[in-house]
Amino acid sequence: MANEKVNTDVDVTQPLIGYDGQALADPKMGPDGKPIRGEDGHPVMEPVQFRTVACIALDQVGKLDADRNMDPKEKMLAYRIAHRIATEDRVTFKSEELVFLEKRIGVTFPMNVVGATAMIINPGQVEA
């Protein structure tokens, strides 16, 4: 099955799960841009969705030093992928799109986020 082009259907609303088995979380932000605090005074945390990480990584296309000589076609590819991720809850990716997306996430985020997104894109292939 080498070189077989396979489409992958991904629920982009899935939370990222860290290597400790817990959902990765960030403070929930209010309309004023400040963290919402619970009754205990601590920030209310919400799981980080695959959608959020993917869109941030794609939004960085062209901004990183490594992208200085990037082909404009790759920038358009990033835009098209980001648009689908932002507007659909389930996205069917072509294999080439997933390779591009994984690379972008890999250069934008630390290993815990890279691994958590890989587990969503390629379930079962990340385990040791």
C-alpha positions as CSV (number, residue, x, y, z in Angstrom):
1,M,0.0,0.0,0.0
2,A,3.0,2.3,-0.4
3,N,2.2,5.7,-2.0
4,E,-1.5,5.0,-1.5
5,K,-3.4,8.3,-1.2
6,V,-5.7,8.0,1.8
7,N,-8.1,10.6,3.1
8,T,-8.4,11.0,6.8
9,D,-11.6,12.2,8.6
10,V,-10.8,14.2,11.7
11,D,-13.1,15.6,14.4
12,V,-11.4,18.9,14.9
13,T,-13.3,19.6,18.1
14,Q,-11.5,16.9,20.0
15,P,-9.5,18.0,23.0
16,L,-5.7,17.4,23.0
17,I,-4.7,14.7,25.5
18,G,-1.2,15.0,27.0
19,Y,1.3,12.2,27.6
20,D,-0.1,12.0,31.2
21,G,-3.5,11.1,29.9
22,Q,-5.1,14.5,30.9
23,A,-6.6,17.0,28.6
24,L,-4.3,19.9,27.8
25,A,-6.1,23.1,29.0
26,D,-5.8,26.8,28.9
27,P,-7.6,29.5,30.8
28,K,-11.0,30.4,29.5
29,M,-10.9,34.0,28.3
30,G,-13.6,36.6,28.7
31,P,-14.7,39.1,26.1
32,D,-12.3,41.6,27.7
33,G,-9.4,39.3,26.9
34,K,-8.8,38.5,30.6
35,P,-9.0,35.0,32.1
36,I,-12.4,34.2,33.6
37,R,-12.0,33.3,37.3
38,G,-14.0,30.7,39.3
39,E,-15.4,31.2,42.7
40,D,-12.1,30.0,44.2
41,G,-10.3,32.9,42.4
42,H,-8.4,30.6,40.0
43,P,-8.7,30.8,36.3
44,V,-11.4,28.6,34.8
45,M,-9.6,26.1,32.5
46,E,-11.0,24.7,29.3
47,P,-9.6,21.9,27.1
48,V,-7.5,22.9,24.1
49,Q,-9.2,21.6,20.9
50,F,-7.3,20.3,17.9
51,R,-9.0,23.0,15.9
52,T,-7.3,25.8,17.9
53,V,-3.8,24.4,17.6
54,A,-4.2,23.6,13.9
55,C,-5.4,27.1,13.1
56,I,-2.7,28.8,15.2
57,A,0.0,26.7,13.4
58,L,-1.5,27.5,10.0
59,D,-1.7,31.2,10.8
60,Q,2.0,31.2,11.5
61,V,2.7,30.2,7.9
62,G,4.9,32.9,6.3
63,K,5.8,34.4,9.7
64,L,8.6,32.1,10.8
65,D,12.2,32.5,9.7
66,A,12.1,29.1,8.0
67,D,9.3,30.4,5.7
68,R,11.3,33.2,4.3
69,N,11.3,31.7,0.8
70,M,8.0,29.9,1.0
71,D,6.1,29.3,-2.2
72,P,2.8,31.3,-2.3
73,K,1.0,28.1,-3.2
74,E,1.9,26.7,0.3
75,K,0.4,29.9,1.9
76,M,-2.8,29.3,-0.1
77,L,-2.8,25.7,1.0
78,A,-2.6,26.8,4.6
79,Y,-5.4,29.2,4.1
80,R,-7.7,26.6,2.6
81,I,-7.0,24.1,5.3
82,A,-7.5,26.6,8.1
83,H,-10.8,27.8,6.6
84,R,-12.1,24.2,6.6
85,I,-10.9,23.6,10.1
86,A,-12.4,26.8,11.4
87,T,-15.8,26.3,9.7
88,E,-16.4,22.5,9.9
89,D,-16.4,20.2,12.9
90,R,-15.3,17.2,10.9
91,V,-12.7,17.7,8.2
92,T,-11.6,15.2,5.6
93,F,-7.9,15.7,4.9
94,K,-6.0,14.5,1.9
95,S,-2.7,12.8,2.9
96,E,-0.7,15.7,1.5
97,E,-2.7,18.1,3.6
98,L,-2.0,16.1,6.7
99,V,1.7,16.0,6.0
100,F,1.7,19.8,5.6
101,L,-0.4,20.3,8.7
102,E,1.8,18.0,10.9
103,K,4.9,19.9,9.7
104,R,3.3,23.3,10.6
105,I,2.2,22.1,14.0
106,G,5.7,20.6,14.5
107,V,7.5,23.9,13.8
108,T,5.1,26.0,15.8
109,F,4.5,24.1,19.1
110,P,6.4,22.1,21.8
111,M,6.5,18.3,21.8
112,N,3.6,17.8,24.1
113,V,1.2,19.6,21.7
114,V,2.9,17.9,18.6
115,G,2.4,14.5,20.2
116,A,-1.2,15.2,21.3
117,T,-2.2,16.3,17.8
118,A,-0.4,13.4,16.2
119,M,-2.5,11.0,18.3
120,I,-5.6,12.6,16.8
121,I,-4.4,12.6,13.2
122,N,-2.7,9.1,13.4
123,P,-4.4,7.2,16.2
124,G,-2.4,4.2,17.3
125,Q,0.8,5.2,15.4
126,V,2.2,7.3,18.2
127,E,2.3,4.7,20.9
128,A,5.7,3.3,21.9
